[in-house]
């Protein structure tokens, strides 16, 4: 499926140029020319990625980003003016996955888009709402562990835990289904996709990696094995 990208940029020539390049690369595109239109489209549309200019009329890009982040986890790449260091810091703090400084080479933008789409795939299947300790959109917690899905980070008591994409997906799936035992097949489908059907031992390998990065380091028993069935994360303290 081709990724859909929303371009929020008030400079029409630049916006048009980016759009042509993205279409040429096979992406589907949509455009907004001010902050309010951008926010509305971002909230209502189903985009895989948003390119968001910071200096926008109506509502500036950082404000658009902050409001969007409260509702959705769509990855955002900020388009910033040269030397606007504060904007970059504020933008990353507000949850942007990357930024690119104008003027930029289109190849660099395309490369960053590819990376962002790979690292932050939008979960289009939201039918599973067995959310455990979900206290804020995109944030999952278990005791001192905080998983920030939009930012793609995991912290334990403030310490960052570096996970690969599959480890991240595995932990996310378990945390979204607290107290529900997930079979290896279910986890495999969620984490690796259909093409790995049958190779359930991959799941045991990822569970081992996760335990070595979390359970072993922080002396907790987060991921539990249910013999003959699969794995579960139980409600914290239960
Ligand atoms: Ca602008």
Boltz pocket constraint, residues with backbone or C-beta under 6 A from the ligand:
constraints:
  - pocket:
      binder: B
      contacts: [[A, 9], [A, 10], [A, 11], [A, 53], [A, 54], [A, 55], [A, 56]]
      max_distance: 6.0
